[in-house]
């Protein structure tokens, strides 16, 4: 993880349970004698998130609708730390403004960006339920509504058009794209990961715990096609954005992405990230 990430050290469950008592019912000792939670249980992850947001970021009443994606806080804040390093290279004198593409019901990037880095954020999403939930999360913590605005993208074909308005400038865009090409693909890969977390559980039990809405997890063509579309559309807003960026989950996506970025005459960087045994990256580009 990034050296400035607060979650480089093990969770302090005593402190977390103190700020959010419902977490206590999910905390147990593993076979190594360490306190933990069962990450294959959505409610455990949900209450861990609530505790982390309260304890470390003063986000007091975060919530998500039933069935929506519950994101891991440490990896989300890691993206922002790496992006902050990139932005600070130019030492901006004005307050940083970023666009969170596909902010989701959890609104997690926008909330963390505003609370930890004091950035101004516009979050957008195509799903009206997610937009409404994101707005509720923004309003739930005093002071965040002054830094975060949520916008509804009404055209599924557009990523930036209709969201980046004339005269606006964003120092960066953020995106956690839908990784999978289909619902079946998402189910298969997510259940495989959950099975690794808890091999004693049956597939049927894990299926009942599966969370995530279609627009959060999959789209036609998966992440490769989504990011390709994003790069092409970014050329229309090259003078209104400092750095475009996106998470890229799959290594095999990179060669085609680099080829397209070269074709559109963009300068690009790859920001490597690592959490335990998992490696991922953010690709950022500018014109």
TISEGU-621337 format. One record per residue (C-alpha): residue number from 1; residue in three letters; z negated, y negated, x. Coordinates in Angstrom, 3 decimals. Each point is the difference from the previous one (the first is absolute). Layout:
! residues N
<rec NUM,Ala,<Z,Y,X>>
...
//
This chain:
! residues 287
<rec 1,Unk,<0.000,0.000,0.000>>
<rec 2,Unk,<0.353,-3.646,0.951>>
<rec 3,Unk,<-2.964,-1.074,2.184>>
<rec 4,Unk,<-0.980,-2.671,-2.558>>
<rec 5,Unk,<-0.069,2.485,-2.871>>
<rec 6,Unk,<-3.545,0.197,-1.397>>
<rec 7,Unk,<0.541,3.684,-0.783>>
<rec 8,Unk,<0.362,1.236,3.570>>
<rec 9,Unk,<-3.527,1.397,-0.232>>
<rec 10,Unk,<-1.300,2.598,-2.511>>
<rec 11,Unk,<-0.929,-1.227,-3.455>>
<rec 12,Unk,<-3.592,-1.172,-0.400>>
<rec 13,Unk,<-0.646,1.844,-3.256>>
<rec 14,Unk,<-3.575,-1.273,-0.290>>
<rec 15,Unk,<1.224,-3.604,-0.052>>
<rec 16,Unk,<2.976,0.832,-2.230>>
<rec 17,Unk,<-2.163,1.777,-2.584>>
<rec 18,Unk,<-2.400,-2.907,0.051>>
<rec 19,Unk,<2.708,-2.445,-1.155>>
<rec 20,Unk,<1.646,2.503,-2.360>>
<rec 21,Unk,<-2.398,2.639,-1.320>>
<rec 22,Unk,<2.604,2.166,-1.852>>
<rec 23,Unk,<1.364,1.069,3.401>>
<rec 24,Unk,<-3.201,1.928,0.725>>
<rec 25,Unk,<0.915,2.919,-2.283>>
<rec 26,Unk,<3.086,0.752,2.129>>
<rec 27,Unk,<-1.630,-0.160,3.444>>
<rec 28,Unk,<-0.855,3.302,1.674>>
<rec 29,Unk,<-0.391,1.515,3.458>>
<rec 30,Unk,<2.958,1.920,1.389>>
<rec 31,Unk,<-0.129,3.087,2.235>>
<rec 32,Unk,<-0.484,-2.251,3.053>>
<rec 33,Unk,<-3.077,-1.655,-1.506>>
<rec 34,Unk,<1.830,-3.291,-0.634>>
<rec 35,Unk,<-0.160,-1.962,-3.245>>
<rec 36,Unk,<3.339,-0.163,-1.793>>
<rec 37,Unk,<1.696,0.212,-3.401>>
<rec 38,Unk,<2.613,2.423,-1.323>>
<rec 39,Unk,<3.208,-2.017,0.361>>
<rec 40,Unk,<1.831,2.363,-2.358>>
<rec 41,Unk,<-2.125,-1.339,-2.884>>
<rec 42,Unk,<1.495,-3.250,-1.368>>
<rec 43,Unk,<-3.351,-1.283,-1.299>>
<rec 44,Unk,<-1.532,0.455,3.455>>
<rec 45,Unk,<2.768,-2.043,1.621>>
<rec 46,Unk,<-0.179,-2.601,-2.772>>
<rec 47,Unk,<-3.747,-0.588,0.405>>
<rec 48,Unk,<0.290,0.044,3.794>>
<rec 49,Unk,<2.620,-2.745,-0.300>>
<rec 50,Unk,<-2.201,-2.042,-2.311>>
<rec 51,Unk,<-2.876,0.284,2.469>>
<rec 52,Unk,<2.156,-0.901,3.007>>
<rec 53,Unk,<1.463,-3.026,-1.773>>
<rec 54,Unk,<-3.442,-1.223,-1.064>>
<rec 55,Unk,<-1.724,0.635,3.330>>
<rec 56,Unk,<2.635,-1.201,2.466>>
<rec 57,Unk,<2.224,-2.406,-1.923>>
<rec 58,Unk,<-2.188,-1.454,-2.795>>
<rec 59,Unk,<2.502,1.188,-2.617>>
<rec 60,Unk,<-2.494,0.624,-2.731>>
<rec 61,Unk,<1.600,1.710,-2.987>>
<rec 62,Unk,<3.238,1.744,1.011>>
<rec 63,Unk,<1.457,2.461,-2.501>>
<rec 64,Unk,<3.205,1.902,-0.798>>
<rec 65,Unk,<1.332,1.434,-3.271>>
<rec 66,Unk,<-0.244,3.764,-0.481>>
<rec 67,Unk,<2.751,1.868,1.830>>
<rec 68,Unk,<0.956,-2.784,2.391>>
<rec 69,Unk,<0.089,0.333,3.774>>
<rec 70,Unk,<-3.332,-0.313,1.813>>
<rec 71,Unk,<0.835,-1.144,3.545>>
<rec 72,Unk,<-1.950,0.698,3.224>>
<rec 73,Unk,<-1.559,-3.280,1.115>>
<rec 74,Unk,<-0.015,0.624,3.807>>
<rec 75,Unk,<3.770,0.515,0.244>>
<rec 76,Unk,<0.755,-2.950,-2.297>>
<rec 77,Unk,<-2.032,-2.452,2.053>>
<rec 78,Unk,<1.540,1.455,3.184>>
<rec 79,Unk,<3.475,-1.092,-1.132>>
<rec 80,Unk,<-1.324,-3.525,-0.483>>
<rec 81,Unk,<-1.673,-0.104,3.433>>
<rec 82,Unk,<3.265,0.990,1.701>>
<rec 83,Unk,<1.925,-2.529,-2.078>>
<rec 84,Unk,<-2.537,-2.682,0.889>>
<rec 85,Unk,<0.568,0.683,3.715>>
<rec 86,Unk,<3.719,-0.500,-0.548>>
<rec 87,Unk,<-0.490,-3.240,-1.934>>
<rec 88,Unk,<-2.453,-1.431,2.532>>
<rec 89,Unk,<2.596,0.275,2.770>>
<rec 90,Unk,<1.601,-3.130,-1.445>>
<rec 91,Unk,<-3.409,-1.671,-0.495>>
<rec 92,Unk,<0.732,-1.424,-3.482>>
<rec 93,Unk,<-1.776,-3.282,-0.619>>
<rec 94,Unk,<0.167,0.217,-3.786>>
<rec 95,Unk,<-1.738,2.503,-2.246>>
<rec 96,Unk,<1.829,3.334,-0.060>>
<rec 97,Unk,<1.724,1.046,-3.240>>
<rec 98,Unk,<1.217,3.569,-0.534>>
<rec 99,Unk,<1.848,1.886,-2.727>>
<rec 100,Unk,<-1.247,3.464,-1.007>>
<rec 101,Unk,<2.950,1.944,-1.405>>
<rec 102,Unk,<-1.169,2.643,-2.487>>
<rec 103,Unk,<-3.615,-1.151,-0.049>>
<rec 104,Unk,<-0.932,2.697,-2.545>>
<rec 105,Unk,<-2.936,0.114,-2.374>>
<rec 106,Unk,<-2.366,0.334,2.967>>
<rec 107,Unk,<1.295,-3.275,1.527>>
<rec 108,Unk,<-1.651,1.137,3.212>>
<rec 109,Unk,<2.134,-1.741,2.616>>
<rec 110,Unk,<-0.238,-3.332,-1.786>>
<rec 111,Unk,<-3.774,0.291,-0.446>>
<rec 112,Unk,<-0.608,0.978,3.631>>
<rec 113,Unk,<2.410,-2.620,1.354>>
<rec 114,Unk,<-1.725,-2.761,-1.955>>
<rec 115,Unk,<-3.589,1.086,0.669>>
<rec 116,Unk,<0.255,1.122,3.651>>
<rec 117,Unk,<2.693,-2.321,1.364>>
<rec 118,Unk,<-0.202,-2.851,-2.539>>
<rec 119,Unk,<3.759,0.120,-0.557>>
<rec 120,Unk,<1.706,-1.220,-3.130>>
<rec 121,Unk,<1.733,2.919,-1.703>>
<rec 122,Unk,<2.596,0.503,-2.699>>
<rec 123,Unk,<-0.025,3.571,-1.295>>
<rec 124,Unk,<2.829,1.347,-2.143>>
<rec 125,Unk,<0.690,3.201,-1.922>>
<rec 126,Unk,<2.537,1.365,-2.480>>
<rec 127,Unk,<-2.620,1.731,-2.182>>
<rec 128,Unk,<-1.648,-2.307,-2.580>>
<rec 129,Unk,<-3.117,2.219,-0.145>>
<rec 130,Unk,<-0.400,-0.302,3.766>>
<rec 131,Unk,<0.555,-3.761,-0.177>>
<rec 132,Unk,<-2.740,-0.381,-2.625>>
<rec 133,Unk,<-2.427,2.211,1.960>>
<rec 134,Unk,<0.730,-1.862,3.239>>
<rec 135,Unk,<-0.718,-3.315,-1.728>>
<rec 136,Unk,<-3.322,1.374,-1.251>>
<rec 137,Unk,<-0.920,1.077,3.539>>
<rec 138,Unk,<0.806,-3.472,1.301>>
<rec 139,Unk,<-2.116,-1.677,-2.674>>
<rec 140,Unk,<-2.938,2.398,0.483>>
<rec 141,Unk,<-1.118,-1.544,3.307>>
<rec 142,Unk,<-0.809,-3.703,0.100>>
<rec 143,Unk,<2.330,-2.061,2.160>>
<rec 144,Unk,<2.856,2.485,0.311>>
<rec 145,Unk,<2.053,-1.467,-2.853>>
<rec 146,Unk,<0.405,-3.137,2.148>>
<rec 147,Unk,<1.712,2.083,2.702>>
<rec 148,Unk,<1.901,2.681,-1.956>>
<rec 149,Unk,<2.749,-0.276,-2.596>>
<rec 150,Unk,<1.453,3.042,-1.775>>
<rec 151,Unk,<3.614,-0.072,-1.204>>
<rec 152,Unk,<1.949,2.462,-2.141>>
<rec 153,Unk,<3.356,1.160,1.377>>
<rec 154,Unk,<2.014,0.449,-3.184>>
<rec 155,Unk,<3.179,1.357,1.627>>
<rec 156,Unk,<-0.284,3.480,1.531>>
<rec 157,Unk,<3.072,-0.634,2.148>>
<rec 158,Unk,<-1.542,-2.989,1.774>>
<rec 159,Unk,<-2.744,-0.040,2.606>>
<rec 160,Unk,<-0.180,-3.674,1.045>>
<rec 161,Unk,<2.262,-1.772,-2.498>>
<rec 162,Unk,<-2.028,-1.552,-2.817>>
<rec 163,Unk,<-3.190,0.291,2.064>>
<rec 164,Unk,<0.725,-2.190,3.048>>
<rec 165,Unk,<0.649,-3.322,-1.710>>
<rec 166,Unk,<2.068,-2.927,1.284>>
<rec 167,Unk,<-1.936,-2.077,2.545>>
<rec 168,Unk,<-2.555,2.745,0.758>>
<rec 169,Unk,<-0.655,1.335,3.509>>
<rec 170,Unk,<-1.843,3.195,0.878>>
<rec 171,Unk,<-1.208,0.748,3.514>>
<rec 172,Unk,<0.385,3.714,-0.766>>
<rec 173,Unk,<0.685,2.567,-2.685>>
<rec 174,Unk,<-2.001,3.237,-0.349>>
<rec 175,Unk,<1.138,3.207,-1.657>>
<rec 176,Unk,<-1.300,3.524,-0.501>>
<rec 177,Unk,<3.177,1.524,-1.468>>
<rec 178,Unk,<0.229,3.051,-2.259>>
<rec 179,Unk,<0.303,2.767,2.583>>
<rec 180,Unk,<1.379,2.849,-2.108>>
<rec 181,Unk,<3.417,0.590,-1.538>>
<rec 182,Unk,<-1.277,1.755,-3.146>>
<rec 183,Unk,<-3.105,0.938,-1.968>>
<rec 184,Unk,<0.315,3.608,1.197>>
<rec 185,Unk,<0.161,-1.154,3.619>>
<rec 186,Unk,<-3.068,-2.207,-0.459>>
<rec 187,Unk,<-1.980,2.786,-1.683>>
<rec 188,Unk,<0.892,2.552,2.653>>
<rec 189,Unk,<-0.946,-2.186,2.961>>
<rec 190,Unk,<-3.126,-1.477,-1.538>>
<rec 191,Unk,<-1.337,3.406,-1.054>>
<rec 192,Unk,<0.666,1.319,3.513>>
<rec 193,Unk,<-2.093,-2.842,1.453>>
<rec 194,Unk,<-2.786,0.548,-2.538>>
<rec 195,Unk,<-0.022,3.723,0.773>>
<rec 196,Unk,<-0.587,-0.805,3.672>>
<rec 197,Unk,<-2.926,-2.227,-0.957>>
<rec 198,Unk,<-1.593,2.699,-2.136>>
<rec 199,Unk,<1.480,3.486,0.530>>
<rec 200,Unk,<-2.589,1.600,-2.324>>
<rec 201,Unk,<1.456,-1.703,-3.066>>
<rec 202,Unk,<2.776,1.520,-2.082>>
<rec 203,Unk,<3.351,-1.732,-0.422>>
<rec 204,Unk,<-0.688,-0.371,-3.735>>
<rec 205,Unk,<-3.256,-1.820,0.718>>
<rec 206,Unk,<1.699,-2.278,2.510>>
<rec 207,Unk,<2.803,-0.767,-2.472>>
<rec 208,Unk,<-2.562,-1.338,-2.449>>
<rec 209,Unk,<-1.245,-2.346,2.723>>
<rec 210,Unk,<3.475,-1.281,0.896>>
<rec 211,Unk,<0.329,-3.764,-0.485>>
<rec 212,Unk,<2.810,-2.519,0.255>>
<rec 213,Unk,<2.560,-1.541,-2.336>>
<rec 214,Unk,<3.756,0.646,0.420>>
<rec 215,Unk,<0.806,-3.479,1.365>>
<rec 216,Unk,<-2.876,0.311,2.481>>
<rec 217,Unk,<1.082,3.322,1.515>>
<rec 218,Unk,<3.706,0.674,-0.448>>
<rec 219,Unk,<3.371,-1.570,-0.671>>
<rec 220,Unk,<3.609,1.181,0.162>>
<rec 221,Unk,<0.824,0.608,3.653>>
<rec 222,Unk,<-3.615,-0.285,1.146>>
<rec 223,Unk,<-1.206,-2.435,2.638>>
<rec 224,Unk,<3.268,0.036,1.983>>
<rec 225,Unk,<2.118,-1.328,-2.859>>
<rec 226,Unk,<-2.694,-2.446,-1.150>>
<rec 227,Unk,<-0.399,-1.512,3.481>>
<rec 228,Unk,<3.766,-0.133,0.489>>
<rec 229,Unk,<0.242,-2.018,-3.214>>
<rec 230,Unk,<-2.830,-2.227,1.171>>
<rec 231,Unk,<1.720,-0.744,3.317>>
<rec 232,Unk,<3.289,-0.864,-1.701>>
<rec 233,Unk,<-1.711,-2.299,-2.506>>
<rec 234,Unk,<-2.101,-1.640,2.715>>
<rec 235,Unk,<3.157,-1.596,1.440>>
<rec 236,Unk,<0.096,-2.278,-3.050>>
<rec 237,Unk,<-3.459,-1.383,0.845>>
<rec 238,Unk,<0.210,-0.208,3.807>>
<rec 239,Unk,<-0.956,-3.686,0.007>>
<rec 240,Unk,<-2.980,0.457,-2.338>>
<rec 241,Unk,<-1.823,2.809,1.823>>
<rec 242,Unk,<-1.300,0.154,3.572>>
<rec 243,Unk,<-0.415,3.784,0.253>>
<rec 244,Unk,<1.006,2.646,-2.519>>
<rec 245,Unk,<-1.995,3.218,0.403>>
<rec 246,Unk,<-0.505,3.414,-1.542>>
<rec 247,Unk,<-1.851,3.213,0.641>>
<rec 248,Unk,<2.307,2.828,1.074>>
<rec 249,Unk,<-1.537,3.411,-0.605>>
<rec 250,Unk,<2.731,2.281,1.301>>
<rec 251,Unk,<1.264,0.041,3.585>>
<rec 252,Unk,<3.429,1.075,-1.175>>
<rec 253,Unk,<0.338,-3.290,-1.917>>
<rec 254,Unk,<-0.145,-2.062,3.202>>
<rec 255,Unk,<3.458,0.571,1.609>>
<rec 256,Unk,<1.894,-0.976,-3.158>>
<rec 257,Unk,<-2.324,-2.963,-0.524>>
<rec 258,Unk,<0.505,-1.266,3.564>>
<rec 259,Unk,<3.768,0.387,-0.381>>
<rec 260,Unk,<0.001,-2.059,-3.201>>
<rec 261,Unk,<-2.243,-2.698,1.508>>
<rec 262,Unk,<2.376,-0.315,2.954>>
<rec 263,Unk,<2.959,-0.192,-2.381>>
<rec 264,Unk,<-1.531,-2.935,-1.935>>
<rec 265,Unk,<-0.837,-1.712,3.305>>
<rec 266,Unk,<-3.774,0.171,-0.395>>
<rec 267,Unk,<-2.581,0.108,2.793>>
<rec 268,Unk,<-2.496,2.788,-0.634>>
<rec 269,Unk,<-3.276,1.434,1.302>>
<rec 270,Unk,<-1.827,3.250,-0.697>>
<rec 271,Unk,<-3.791,-0.189,-0.249>>
<rec 272,Unk,<-1.506,3.427,0.656>>
<rec 273,Unk,<-3.162,0.991,-1.888>>
<rec 274,Unk,<-2.234,3.041,0.256>>
<rec 275,Unk,<-2.874,1.288,-2.173>>
<rec 276,Unk,<-1.555,3.181,1.319>>
<rec 277,Unk,<2.841,2.530,0.212>>
<rec 278,Unk,<2.369,-2.065,-2.125>>
<rec 279,Unk,<2.595,-2.270,1.588>>
<rec 280,Unk,<2.046,-2.546,-1.914>>
<rec 281,Unk,<1.585,-3.342,0.631>>
<rec 282,Unk,<1.014,-3.384,-1.366>>
<rec 283,Unk,<3.505,-1.303,0.660>>
<rec 284,Unk,<0.287,-3.795,0.000>>
<rec 285,Unk,<3.207,-2.028,0.230>>
<rec 286,Unk,<1.143,-3.594,0.005>>
<rec 287,Unk,<3.233,-1.996,0.201>>
//
